Amino acid sequence: MPNPALIREKVRQAIGILNEKGIDAWLTFVRETEQTRDPVLDLILDLNVTWVSAFLLTANGDRVAIVGRFDRENIAALGIWDPVIGYDESIREHLVETLQRLNPREIAINYSENDPAADGLTHGMWCLLHRMLSGTPFVGRLISAEDLVGALRGRKTPLEVEAIRRAVETTEALLDEIGAFLRPGRSEREIQAFVHERMRARGVEPAWDPDYCPIVAIGPEAPIGHAMPGDRSVAPGTLVHVDIGIRQDGFCSDMQRVWYVLREGEESPPLEVQRAFQAVRLAILAGFQALRPGVQGWEVDAAARRTLTQQGYPEYLHALGHHIGRTVHDGSTVLGPRWERYGQTPYGVVEAGNVFTLELGVRVPGHGYIGLEEDVLVTPRGAEWISHPQTELWVIRP
C-alpha cells in the first residue's frame, strides 16, 4: 500500500528542488506502468496507472494529475494531487490546457544519458509527448530532469532514512544467523537457500535478483561479482564471502561480510589473510573520511583506491559506492572512478541526506576473496555509519 506521509514528504521536497534549481515545472509522463514503470513513480505516487497519464509539479506548488477515468479514484484518495483530472478519449486537451494555464518557461521530463533512475521516459512516450505538444510553444521548452531527479532521489527524507536503518538492522540480524549456520561442508547453494528461508520468515525480500542474492563465494576458485552460488563448500583454510541486501517496507540494504575457516591447529587466520583484511578495512575507512557534502564522487573513490594500492594491492575494478534507497542501486552520483562506463555520475556532488554503500575487496591467493561493504549516511558534518562496520575477520572453527 502507498504511504501517503512518505509521498507527501517527497512531493514537498520536489517542489523545493524545483525552486532551488530554477525550473518552473516537472512532468512525469507514463502509461501501463505495471509493464514499464518510471522509477520516479516510487517517489511521487507509489501506484500504477493504465492509460497515458501526466503528473505535473511546479515551483509555485501546483500538483496536477491527469489520468484515465478509471485510475482517478486511487490517485485522488492519496490526498496529495489536486486537481486530479480524469479523461476518457484523449489526454491531449487536458495536458495542453494545463500547460497553457501554468505557462512554464521550462518543463523537466525524465530522460538522462547518465542516470537510469532519471531515464524513465521511454522513447515511445517521448515521441507521443512531442506529437501532443506539436504546434504549442511547450515542445521547445522540454529539458532533462536528471539533476532534479538525482537530488530528489538522493536526498533522503527522515522517513526514508529510518526505513533504510530498519533494513540494515534486519540485514545485520540475518548475518548473525548466517555466521551461526556456517560450518565445514556447507555449500554455497545450501547457504543461499538458508538465507532465503530466513528472509521469508522475517517477511523481507532479496534486494536484487534472488538467483544471486545473497552472493555466496567460498574459496579461491569462486568468481568475484554478481555470480550465482555453486557447489563450492566451506572448508578449512578458505574464506567465505557473502554479499547480501534485503528490501523491507520498500527500502533496501546492501552489505558484504567475510569469514575465515580455521585449519586444524590454527588459532587465528594466516598473516597474509589478516593483512589483506586490514588493507580493505583501511581503504573503506579512507573513503568514509573523505565522504562529506560538497565533494565529487570520484574524489571519495580516489581516497579509498589510493589507500588500497599504497598497501600493495591492485585496484578494484568497480566504483567504491552507490546510492541505496528504494532500490539497491538508487541512481544519481556514483562514488567511482572517472571511467567512461560511469558517464558523468562520478562528477556528481555529494549532498547531506545521501545514503551510500562503501565497498571494495581483494583476492587472497589460495584462500579466496575478502570483500567488505558498509552502508553510510551523509550528514552536514560528514559521514555516519548506518551499519556496524566489520572491524575484524570473523572465524569459523572446525
PEPEVEN-V330418 format. One record per pair of residues at least 4 apart in sequence whose ideal C-beta (glycine too) atoms are under 7 Angstrom apart, sorted by the first residue. I is the first residue (numbers start at 1). GAP is how many residues later the second one is. D is the distance in Angstrom with one decimal. If there is no record, write none. Layout:
# PEPEVEN-V330418
i->I gap->GAP d->D
i->I gap->GAP d->D
This chain:
# PEPEVEN-V330418
i->2 gap->5 d->6.2
i->2 gap->44 d->4.0
i->2 gap->45 d->5.8
i->2 gap->76 d->6.3
i->3 gap->4 d->6.5
i->3 gap->43 d->6.9
i->4 gap->4 d->5.9
i->4 gap->74 d->5.3
i->4 gap->75 d->6.3
i->4 gap->76 d->6.4
i->5 gap->4 d->6.7
i->5 gap->154 d->6.6
i->6 gap->4 d->6.7
i->6 gap->153 d->5.0
i->7 gap->4 d->6.2
i->7 gap->37 d->6.5
i->7 gap->38 d->6.8
i->7 gap->39 d->5.9
i->7 gap->71 d->6.5
i->7 gap->73 d->5.7
i->8 gap->4 d->6.3
i->8 gap->72 d->5.6
i->9 gap->4 d->6.2
i->9 gap->148 d->4.4
i->9 gap->150 d->5.8
i->10 gap->4 d->6.2
i->10 gap->33 d->4.5
i->10 gap->34 d->6.0
i->10 gap->142 d->6.6
i->10 gap->147 d->6.7
i->11 gap->4 d->6.7
i->11 gap->33 d->5.7
i->11 gap->46 d->6.8
i->11 gap->52 d->6.4
i->11 gap->69 d->5.8
i->12 gap->4 d->6.6
i->13 gap->4 d->6.4
i->13 gap->139 d->6.1
i->13 gap->142 d->6.8
i->13 gap->144 d->6.3
i->14 gap->4 d->6.5
i->14 gap->12 d->6.6
i->14 gap->30 d->6.7
i->14 gap->43 d->5.4
i->14 gap->138 d->5.3
i->15 gap->4 d->6.9
i->15 gap->42 d->5.9
i->15 gap->44 d->6.7
i->15 gap->46 d->5.6
i->16 gap->4 d->6.2
i->17 gap->4 d->6.0
i->17 gap->131 d->5.6
i->17 gap->134 d->5.0
i->17 gap->135 d->5.7
i->18 gap->5 d->5.0
i->18 gap->8 d->6.1
i->18 gap->39 d->6.6
i->18 gap->40 d->6.8
i->18 gap->41 d->4.2
i->18 gap->130 d->6.8
i->19 gap->40 d->4.8
i->21 gap->126 d->6.1
i->21 gap->127 d->6.1
i->23 gap->36 d->6.7
i->23 gap->83 d->5.4
i->23 gap->85 d->5.2
i->23 gap->125 d->6.2
i->24 gap->34 d->6.2
i->24 gap->35 d->5.6
i->24 gap->80 d->3.5
i->24 gap->81 d->5.1
i->24 gap->82 d->5.3
i->25 gap->31 d->6.1
i->25 gap->32 d->6.9
i->25 gap->33 d->4.7
i->25 gap->77 d->6.4
i->25 gap->79 d->3.7
i->25 gap->82 d->4.9
i->25 gap->83 d->7.0
i->26 gap->31 d->4.9
i->26 gap->82 d->4.6
i->26 gap->119 d->5.8
i->26 gap->122 d->5.9
i->27 gap->27 d->6.2
i->27 gap->29 d->5.3
i->27 gap->80 d->5.3
i->27 gap->82 d->5.3
i->28 gap->10 d->6.1
i->28 gap->12 d->5.6
i->28 gap->16 d->6.8
i->28 gap->27 d->4.3
i->28 gap->82 d->6.0
i->29 gap->25 d->5.4
i->29 gap->80 d->6.5
i->29 gap->92 d->6.2
i->29 gap->96 d->5.5
i->29 gap->100 d->5.3
i->30 gap->8 d->5.1
i->30 gap->11 d->6.8
i->30 gap->19 d->6.4
i->30 gap->23 d->5.5
i->30 gap->95 d->6.9
i->31 gap->20 d->6.3
i->31 gap->21 d->4.4
i->31 gap->22 d->6.6
i->31 gap->94 d->6.8
i->32 gap->4 d->6.3
i->32 gap->18 d->6.2
i->33 gap->4 d->4.6
i->33 gap->5 d->6.8
i->33 gap->8 d->6.1
i->33 gap->15 d->4.5
i->33 gap->16 d->5.5
i->34 gap->14 d->4.9
i->36 gap->86 d->6.0
i->37 gap->4 d->6.0
i->38 gap->72 d->5.9
i->38 gap->82 d->2.9
i->38 gap->83 d->6.8
i->39 gap->78 d->4.7
i->39 gap->81 d->5.2
i->40 gap->4 d->6.0
i->40 gap->70 d->6.0
i->40 gap->80 d->5.9
i->40 gap->109 d->5.9
i->41 gap->4 d->4.8
i->41 gap->5 d->6.9
i->42 gap->4 d->6.0
i->42 gap->284 d->4.7
i->43 gap->109 d->6.1
i->43 gap->110 d->6.6
i->44 gap->11 d->6.2
i->45 gap->10 d->6.7
i->47 gap->27 d->5.6
i->47 gap->28 d->6.7
i->49 gap->4 d->4.4
i->49 gap->18 d->5.7
i->49 gap->22 d->4.7
i->50 gap->18 d->6.0
i->50 gap->21 d->6.0
i->51 gap->16 d->6.8
i->51 gap->17 d->3.1
i->51 gap->20 d->6.7
i->52 gap->39 d->5.0
i->53 gap->13 d->6.5
i->53 gap->14 d->4.4
i->53 gap->15 d->6.8
i->53 gap->18 d->6.8
i->54 gap->12 d->4.4
i->54 gap->37 d->6.3
i->54 gap->41 d->5.3
i->55 gap->10 d->5.3
i->56 gap->6 d->6.8
i->56 gap->8 d->4.4
i->56 gap->42 d->6.4
i->57 gap->5 d->6.8
i->57 gap->6 d->5.9
i->58 gap->4 d->4.1
i->58 gap->44 d->5.9
i->58 gap->46 d->6.5
i->62 gap->40 d->6.2
i->63 gap->17 d->6.6
i->63 gap->18 d->5.1
i->63 gap->19 d->5.9
i->64 gap->19 d->6.2
i->64 gap->34 d->5.6
i->65 gap->10 d->5.2
i->65 gap->16 d->3.9
i->65 gap->19 d->4.6
i->65 gap->20 d->6.9
i->66 gap->19 d->4.6
i->66 gap->21 d->6.7
i->66 gap->25 d->5.7
i->66 gap->28 d->4.8
i->66 gap->29 d->5.8
i->66 gap->32 d->6.7
i->67 gap->4 d->4.4
i->67 gap->5 d->5.5
i->67 gap->8 d->5.8
i->67 gap->17 d->6.7
i->67 gap->19 d->6.3
i->68 gap->18 d->6.8
i->68 gap->19 d->6.6
i->69 gap->17 d->4.3
i->69 gap->18 d->6.7
i->69 gap->19 d->5.6
i->71 gap->4 d->6.3
i->72 gap->4 d->5.9
i->72 gap->12 d->5.5
i->72 gap->14 d->3.9
i->73 gap->4 d->6.2
i->75 gap->6 d->5.5
i->75 gap->9 d->5.0
i->76 gap->8 d->4.4
i->85 gap->9 d->5.2
i->87 gap->4 d->5.5
i->87 gap->7 d->5.5
i->91 gap->4 d->5.3
i->92 gap->4 d->6.2
i->92 gap->40 d->4.7
i->93 gap->4 d->6.1
i->94 gap->4 d->6.2
i->95 gap->4 d->6.5
i->95 gap->37 d->6.3
i->96 gap->4 d->6.2
i->96 gap->40 d->6.0
i->97 gap->4 d->6.4
i->98 gap->4 d->6.3
i->99 gap->5 d->7.0
i->99 gap->39 d->5.0
i->104 gap->37 d->6.7
i->105 gap->36 d->6.4
i->106 gap->35 d->5.5
i->106 gap->37 d->5.3
i->107 gap->31 d->6.3
i->107 gap->34 d->5.2
i->107 gap->35 d->5.4
i->108 gap->35 d->5.5
i->108 gap->36 d->6.8
i->108 gap->37 d->3.6
i->108 gap->40 d->5.3
i->109 gap->12 d->5.6
i->109 gap->33 d->5.4
i->109 gap->36 d->5.8
i->110 gap->8 d->5.9
i->110 gap->9 d->6.7
i->110 gap->10 d->4.5
i->110 gap->11 d->4.4
i->110 gap->35 d->5.1
i->110 gap->39 d->6.6
i->111 gap->8 d->5.7
i->111 gap->10 d->5.0
i->111 gap->15 d->6.7
i->111 gap->33 d->5.6
i->112 gap->6 d->4.0
i->112 gap->7 d->4.4
i->112 gap->32 d->5.8
i->112 gap->34 d->4.0
i->113 gap->230 d->6.3
i->114 gap->32 d->6.6
i->114 gap->229 d->3.9
i->114 gap->230 d->4.6
i->114 gap->231 d->5.4
i->115 gap->4 d->6.4
i->115 gap->31 d->5.6
i->115 gap->34 d->7.0
i->115 gap->35 d->5.8
i->115 gap->216 d->4.9
i->115 gap->217 d->5.6
i->115 gap->230 d->6.6
i->116 gap->215 d->6.1
i->117 gap->32 d->6.3
i->117 gap->36 d->5.4
i->117 gap->213 d->6.5
i->117 gap->214 d->2.6
i->117 gap->215 d->6.5
i->118 gap->27 d->5.9
i->118 gap->28 d->4.5
i->118 gap->31 d->3.8
i->118 gap->32 d->6.2
i->118 gap->213 d->6.5
i->121 gap->4 d->5.3
i->121 gap->5 d->5.5
i->122 gap->4 d->6.9
i->123 gap->4 d->6.5
i->124 gap->4 d->6.4
i->125 gap->4 d->6.2
i->126 gap->4 d->6.6
i->127 gap->4 d->6.4
i->128 gap->4 d->6.3
i->129 gap->4 d->6.2
i->130 gap->4 d->6.5
i->130 gap->9 d->5.7
i->133 gap->5 d->4.9
i->133 gap->6 d->4.1
i->134 gap->5 d->6.1
i->137 gap->4 d->6.6
i->145 gap->4 d->5.1
i->146 gap->4 d->6.1
i->147 gap->4 d->6.5
i->148 gap->4 d->6.2
i->149 gap->4 d->5.8
i->150 gap->4 d->5.6
i->150 gap->181 d->6.6
i->150 gap->182 d->3.6
i->150 gap->183 d->6.9
i->150 gap->198 d->6.7
i->151 gap->4 d->5.8
i->153 gap->172 d->6.7
i->153 gap->177 d->6.0
i->153 gap->178 d->5.3
i->153 gap->179 d->5.8
i->154 gap->169 d->5.8
i->154 gap->178 d->4.5
i->154 gap->179 d->6.5
i->154 gap->197 d->6.2
i->154 gap->200 d->5.0
i->155 gap->196 d->5.8
i->155 gap->198 d->3.9
i->155 gap->199 d->6.9
i->156 gap->4 d->4.0
i->156 gap->5 d->4.9
i->156 gap->8 d->7.0
i->156 gap->169 d->6.2
i->156 gap->197 d->4.9
i->156 gap->199 d->5.4
i->158 gap->4 d->6.4
i->159 gap->4 d->6.5
i->160 gap->4 d->6.5
i->160 gap->91 d->6.8
i->160 gap->165 d->6.3
i->161 gap->4 d->6.4
i->161 gap->194 d->6.9
i->161 gap->216 d->6.4
i->162 gap->4 d->6.6
i->163 gap->4 d->6.7
i->163 gap->86 d->5.5
i->163 gap->87 d->6.8
i->163 gap->88 d->4.0
i->164 gap->4 d->6.4
i->164 gap->87 d->5.1
i->164 gap->89 d->7.0
i->164 gap->160 d->6.7
i->164 gap->161 d->6.7
i->164 gap->191 d->5.6
i->164 gap->222 d->6.6
i->165 gap->4 d->6.3
i->165 gap->221 d->5.9
i->166 gap->4 d->6.5
i->166 gap->82 d->6.1
i->166 gap->83 d->6.8
i->167 gap->4 d->6.4
i->167 gap->79 d->5.7
i->167 gap->81 d->4.4
i->167 gap->84 d->5.2
i->167 gap->85 d->6.0
i->167 gap->86 d->4.2
i->168 gap->4 d->6.4
i->168 gap->85 d->4.6
i->168 gap->207 d->5.3
i->168 gap->218 d->5.1
i->168 gap->219 d->5.1
i->169 gap->4 d->6.8
i->170 gap->4 d->6.5
i->170 gap->32 d->6.2
i->170 gap->34 d->6.0
i->170 gap->76 d->6.0
i->170 gap->78 d->5.6
i->171 gap->4 d->6.4
i->171 gap->73 d->6.2
i->171 gap->74 d->7.0
i->171 gap->75 d->5.4
i->171 gap->82 d->4.3
i->171 gap->84 d->5.5
i->172 gap->4 d->6.8
i->172 gap->215 d->6.6
i->172 gap->216 d->6.4
i->173 gap->4 d->6.8
i->174 gap->4 d->6.4
i->174 gap->21 d->6.6
i->174 gap->24 d->5.8
i->174 gap->70 d->6.6
i->175 gap->4 d->6.5
i->175 gap->69 d->6.9
i->175 gap->82 d->5.4
i->176 gap->4 d->6.7
i->177 gap->4 d->6.3
i->177 gap->21 d->5.5
i->178 gap->4 d->6.5
i->178 gap->13 d->6.9
i->178 gap->17 d->6.3
i->178 gap->64 d->6.1
i->179 gap->80 d->6.7
i->179 gap->215 d->6.3
i->181 gap->10 d->6.8
i->181 gap->13 d->5.3
i->182 gap->4 d->6.1
i->182 gap->52 d->5.8
i->182 gap->58 d->6.0
i->182 gap->77 d->6.1
i->182 gap->214 d->5.2
i->183 gap->51 d->6.4
i->183 gap->213 d->6.8
i->184 gap->50 d->5.2
i->184 gap->51 d->5.9
i->184 gap->52 d->6.5
i->184 gap->77 d->6.6
i->184 gap->214 d->6.0
i->185 gap->48 d->5.7
i->185 gap->49 d->6.4
i->186 gap->4 d->5.1
i->186 gap->5 d->5.7
i->186 gap->47 d->6.3
i->186 gap->48 d->4.8
i->187 gap->44 d->5.5
i->187 gap->45 d->6.7
i->187 gap->46 d->4.7
i->188 gap->4 d->6.4
i->188 gap->28 d->4.2
i->188 gap->30 d->5.6
i->188 gap->41 d->3.4
i->188 gap->42 d->5.4
i->188 gap->44 d->5.4
i->189 gap->4 d->6.3
i->189 gap->40 d->4.8
i->189 gap->42 d->6.7
i->190 gap->4 d->6.4
i->191 gap->4 d->6.6
i->191 gap->25 d->4.8
i->192 gap->4 d->6.4
i->192 gap->22 d->6.0
i->192 gap->24 d->5.4
i->192 gap->37 d->4.7
i->193 gap->4 d->6.5
i->194 gap->4 d->6.5
i->195 gap->4 d->6.3
i->195 gap->19 d->5.2
i->195 gap->49 d->6.8
i->196 gap->4 d->6.6
i->196 gap->14 d->6.6
i->197 gap->4 d->6.5
i->198 gap->4 d->6.4
i->199 gap->5 d->5.1
i->199 gap->6 d->6.6
i->199 gap->7 d->6.6
i->199 gap->47 d->6.4
i->204 gap->42 d->4.5
i->204 gap->43 d->6.5
i->204 gap->44 d->4.5
i->205 gap->41 d->6.6
i->205 gap->42 d->4.6
i->206 gap->4 d->4.4
i->206 gap->7 d->3.7
i->206 gap->39 d->7.0
i->206 gap->40 d->6.6
i->207 gap->6 d->6.1
i->207 gap->38 d->3.1
i->207 gap->39 d->5.5
i->207 gap->40 d->5.1
i->207 gap->45 d->4.3
i->207 gap->46 d->6.6
i->207 gap->47 d->6.2
i->207 gap->121 d->4.3
i->208 gap->5 d->4.7
i->208 gap->37 d->6.4
i->208 gap->120 d->5.3
i->209 gap->4 d->6.0
i->211 gap->17 d->5.3
i->212 gap->14 d->5.7
i->212 gap->15 d->6.2
i->212 gap->16 d->4.7
i->213 gap->31 d->6.9
i->213 gap->32 d->6.3
i->214 gap->28 d->5.4
i->214 gap->29 d->6.1
i->214 gap->30 d->3.9
i->215 gap->11 d->6.7
i->215 gap->12 d->6.4
i->215 gap->28 d->4.0
i->216 gap->13 d->4.7
i->216 gap->26 d->5.6
i->217 gap->5 d->3.7
i->217 gap->6 d->7.0
i->217 gap->7 d->7.0
i->217 gap->24 d->4.4
i->217 gap->151 d->6.8
i->217 gap->152 d->5.6
i->218 gap->4 d->5.6
i->218 gap->14 d->4.4
i->218 gap->15 d->6.5
i->218 gap->16 d->5.9
i->218 gap->20 d->5.7
i->218 gap->22 d->5.3
i->218 gap->150 d->6.6
i->219 gap->13 d->5.4
i->219 gap->16 d->6.7
i->219 gap->19 d->4.1
i->219 gap->149 d->4.9
i->220 gap->145 d->6.7
i->220 gap->146 d->5.6
i->220 gap->147 d->6.0
i->220 gap->148 d->5.3
i->221 gap->11 d->6.4
i->222 gap->10 d->5.7
i->222 gap->146 d->6.2
i->222 gap->147 d->6.6
i->223 gap->4 d->4.3
i->224 gap->139 d->6.8
i->224 gap->145 d->5.5
i->234 gap->4 d->6.6
i->234 gap->6 d->5.9
i->234 gap->27 d->5.8
i->234 gap->162 d->6.9
i->235 gap->26 d->6.3
i->236 gap->25 d->5.3
i->236 gap->26 d->6.6
i->236 gap->27 d->4.2
i->236 gap->28 d->6.6
i->236 gap->162 d->5.5
i->237 gap->24 d->6.5
i->237 gap->26 d->5.1
i->237 gap->130 d->6.5
i->238 gap->23 d->5.2
i->238 gap->129 d->6.2
i->238 gap->130 d->5.5
i->239 gap->19 d->5.9
i->239 gap->21 d->5.6
i->239 gap->125 d->6.6
i->239 gap->128 d->5.0
i->239 gap->129 d->3.3
i->239 gap->130 d->6.2
i->239 gap->131 d->6.2
i->240 gap->18 d->6.8
i->240 gap->19 d->4.4
i->240 gap->21 d->6.7
i->241 gap->15 d->6.9
i->241 gap->17 d->5.0
i->241 gap->127 d->6.5
i->241 gap->128 d->4.9
i->241 gap->130 d->5.4
i->242 gap->14 d->6.8
i->242 gap->15 d->5.5
i->243 gap->13 d->4.7
i->243 gap->128 d->6.9
i->243 gap->130 d->6.8
i->244 gap->11 d->5.9
i->245 gap->7 d->5.6
i->245 gap->8 d->5.2
i->245 gap->9 d->4.0
i->245 gap->10 d->6.9
i->245 gap->83 d->5.1
i->246 gap->6 d->6.9
i->246 gap->7 d->5.5
i->247 gap->4 d->7.0
i->247 gap->5 d->5.2
i->250 gap->76 d->6.4
i->251 gap->74 d->6.2
i->251 gap->75 d->6.5
i->252 gap->72 d->5.2
i->252 gap->73 d->6.7
i->252 gap->75 d->6.2
i->252 gap->76 d->4.6
i->253 gap->71 d->6.9
i->253 gap->122 d->6.1
i->254 gap->70 d->5.4
i->254 gap->74 d->5.1
i->254 gap->103 d->5.1
i->254 gap->119 d->6.3
i->254 gap->121 d->6.6
i->255 gap->118 d->5.2
i->255 gap->119 d->6.9
i->255 gap->120 d->6.4
i->255 gap->132 d->5.7
i->256 gap->103 d->6.0
i->256 gap->115 d->4.7
i->256 gap->116 d->5.5
i->256 gap->117 d->3.5
i->257 gap->133 d->5.6
i->258 gap->112 d->5.2
i->258 gap->113 d->6.4
i->258 gap->114 d->6.8
i->258 gap->135 d->6.7
i->259 gap->135 d->4.5
i->259 gap->136 d->6.6
i->259 gap->137 d->5.3
i->260 gap->9 d->4.2
i->260 gap->13 d->5.8
i->260 gap->133 d->5.4
i->260 gap->135 d->5.3
i->261 gap->135 d->4.6
i->262 gap->4 d->4.4
i->262 gap->133 d->5.5
i->262 gap->134 d->6.8
i->262 gap->135 d->5.4
i->262 gap->136 d->6.1
i->264 gap->134 d->5.9
i->269 gap->4 d->4.2
i->269 gap->5 d->5.3
i->269 gap->124 d->5.6
i->269 gap->126 d->6.6
i->271 gap->4 d->5.9
i->272 gap->4 d->6.5
i->272 gap->92 d->6.1
i->273 gap->4 d->6.5
i->273 gap->91 d->5.5
i->273 gap->94 d->5.6
i->273 gap->120 d->6.9
i->274 gap->4 d->6.4
i->274 gap->119 d->6.4
i->275 gap->4 d->6.4
i->276 gap->4 d->6.6
i->276 gap->86 d->5.1
i->276 gap->88 d->4.8
i->276 gap->94 d->5.1
i->277 gap->4 d->6.3
i->277 gap->93 d->5.3
i->277 gap->116 d->4.6
i->278 gap->4 d->6.1
i->279 gap->4 d->6.4
i->279 gap->29 d->6.1
i->279 gap->32 d->4.4
i->279 gap->34 d->5.5
i->279 gap->83 d->6.5
i->280 gap->4 d->6.5
i->280 gap->80 d->6.2
i->280 gap->81 d->5.8
i->280 gap->82 d->6.0
i->280 gap->90 d->5.5
i->280 gap->92 d->5.4
i->281 gap->4 d->6.3
i->281 gap->91 d->6.5
i->281 gap->110 d->6.8
i->282 gap->4 d->6.4
i->282 gap->25 d->5.7
i->283 gap->4 d->6.8
i->283 gap->21 d->4.6
i->283 gap->24 d->4.4
i->283 gap->25 d->4.0
i->283 gap->77 d->5.8
i->284 gap->4 d->6.3
i->284 gap->20 d->6.4
i->284 gap->74 d->5.0
i->284 gap->76 d->6.5
i->284 gap->88 d->5.8
i->284 gap->90 d->6.3
i->285 gap->4 d->6.4
i->286 gap->4 d->6.4
i->286 gap->17 d->4.7
i->286 gap->18 d->5.1
i->286 gap->21 d->4.0
i->287 gap->4 d->6.2
i->287 gap->13 d->5.3
i->287 gap->16 d->5.7
i->287 gap->17 d->3.6
i->287 gap->33 d->5.2
i->287 gap->34 d->7.0
i->287 gap->48 d->6.9
i->287 gap->71 d->5.0
i->288 gap->70 d->6.0
i->288 gap->88 d->6.4
i->288 gap->95 d->5.1
i->290 gap->5 d->6.6
i->290 gap->9 d->6.4
i->290 gap->10 d->4.7
i->290 gap->13 d->3.8
i->291 gap->9 d->5.1
i->291 gap->59 d->6.4
i->291 gap->65 d->6.9
i->291 gap->85 d->6.7
i->291 gap->87 d->6.2
i->291 gap->91 d->6.9
i->291 gap->92 d->4.2
i->292 gap->58 d->6.7
i->292 gap->86 d->7.0
i->292 gap->90 d->4.5
i->292 gap->91 d->6.7
i->293 gap->57 d->5.8
i->293 gap->58 d->5.7
i->293 gap->59 d->5.0
i->293 gap->85 d->6.3
i->293 gap->87 d->6.3
i->294 gap->55 d->6.4
i->294 gap->56 d->6.8
i->295 gap->4 d->4.7
i->295 gap->5 d->6.1
i->295 gap->55 d->5.2
i->296 gap->50 d->6.8
i->296 gap->51 d->5.4
i->296 gap->52 d->6.7
i->296 gap->53 d->5.9
i->297 gap->4 d->6.6
i->297 gap->36 d->4.6
i->297 gap->37 d->5.3
i->297 gap->38 d->4.6
i->297 gap->39 d->6.2
i->297 gap->48 d->6.6
i->297 gap->49 d->4.6
i->297 gap->50 d->7.0
i->297 gap->51 d->5.2
i->297 gap->53 d->6.6
i->298 gap->4 d->6.0
i->298 gap->38 d->6.6
i->298 gap->39 d->6.2
i->298 gap->40 d->5.1
i->298 gap->48 d->3.9
i->298 gap->49 d->6.7
i->299 gap->4 d->6.8
i->300 gap->20 d->6.3
i->300 gap->35 d->4.5
i->300 gap->50 d->7.0
i->301 gap->4 d->5.8
i->301 gap->18 d->6.1
i->301 gap->19 d->4.2
i->301 gap->34 d->5.0
i->301 gap->35 d->5.2
i->301 gap->36 d->5.6
i->301 gap->45 d->6.9
i->302 gap->4 d->5.9
i->303 gap->4 d->6.6
i->304 gap->4 d->6.5
i->304 gap->16 d->4.9
i->304 gap->56 d->6.2
i->305 gap->4 d->6.4
i->305 gap->10 d->5.7
i->306 gap->4 d->6.1
i->308 gap->5 d->5.1
i->308 gap->52 d->6.6
i->309 gap->4 d->6.5
i->309 gap->6 d->6.0
i->313 gap->49 d->4.8
i->316 gap->44 d->4.4
i->316 gap->45 d->6.6
i->319 gap->15 d->4.9
i->319 gap->16 d->5.8
i->319 gap->17 d->2.8
i->319 gap->18 d->7.0
i->319 gap->23 d->6.6
i->320 gap->15 d->4.5
i->320 gap->16 d->6.5
i->320 gap->38 d->6.0
i->320 gap->39 d->6.8
i->320 gap->40 d->6.1
i->321 gap->14 d->3.8
i->321 gap->35 d->4.3
i->321 gap->36 d->4.6
i->321 gap->37 d->4.8
i->321 gap->38 d->6.2
i->322 gap->7 d->5.1
i->322 gap->12 d->5.7
i->322 gap->34 d->6.7
i->322 gap->35 d->5.8
i->323 gap->7 d->3.7
i->323 gap->8 d->6.1
i->323 gap->9 d->5.7
i->323 gap->10 d->7.0
i->323 gap->31 d->6.5
i->323 gap->32 d->6.5
i->323 gap->33 d->6.1
i->324 gap->4 d->5.9
i->324 gap->6 d->5.4
i->324 gap->31 d->5.5
i->324 gap->33 d->6.0
i->324 gap->51 d->6.3
i->325 gap->5 d->4.1
i->325 gap->30 d->6.2
i->326 gap->4 d->6.2
i->332 gap->16 d->6.0
i->333 gap->12 d->5.9
i->333 gap->15 d->2.9
i->333 gap->16 d->6.9
i->333 gap->17 d->6.4
i->334 gap->8 d->5.4
i->334 gap->11 d->4.0
i->334 gap->12 d->5.5
i->335 gap->21 d->6.0
i->336 gap->6 d->4.9
i->336 gap->9 d->6.9
i->336 gap->10 d->4.8
i->337 gap->9 d->6.5
i->338 gap->8 d->5.3
i->342 gap->4 d->5.2
i->350 gap->4 d->5.9
i->350 gap->28 d->5.8
i->351 gap->27 d->6.7
i->352 gap->26 d->5.6
i->352 gap->27 d->5.9
i->352 gap->28 d->4.8
i->353 gap->25 d->6.7
i->354 gap->24 d->4.3
i->355 gap->20 d->6.7
i->355 gap->22 d->5.3
i->355 gap->31 d->7.0
i->356 gap->20 d->5.6
i->357 gap->16 d->5.5
i->357 gap->17 d->7.0
i->357 gap->18 d->5.9
i->358 gap->15 d->6.9
i->358 gap->16 d->5.0
i->358 gap->18 d->6.0
i->359 gap->12 d->6.9
i->359 gap->13 d->6.8
i->359 gap->14 d->3.6
i->361 gap->8 d->5.7
i->361 gap->9 d->5.4
i->361 gap->10 d->3.0
i->361 gap->11 d->6.7
i->362 gap->8 d->5.7
i->363 gap->6 d->5.2
i->364 gap->4 d->6.4
i->364 gap->6 d->6.1
i->372 gap->18 d->5.7
i->374 gap->11 d->6.4
i->374 gap->13 d->5.0
i->374 gap->15 d->5.3
i->375 gap->11 d->4.4
i->375 gap->12 d->4.6
i->376 gap->7 d->4.9
i->376 gap->8 d->6.4
i->376 gap->9 d->5.8
i->376 gap->10 d->6.0
i->377 gap->7 d->4.7
i->377 gap->9 d->5.4
i->378 gap->5 d->5.8
i->379 gap->5 d->5.3
i->385 gap->4 d->5.9
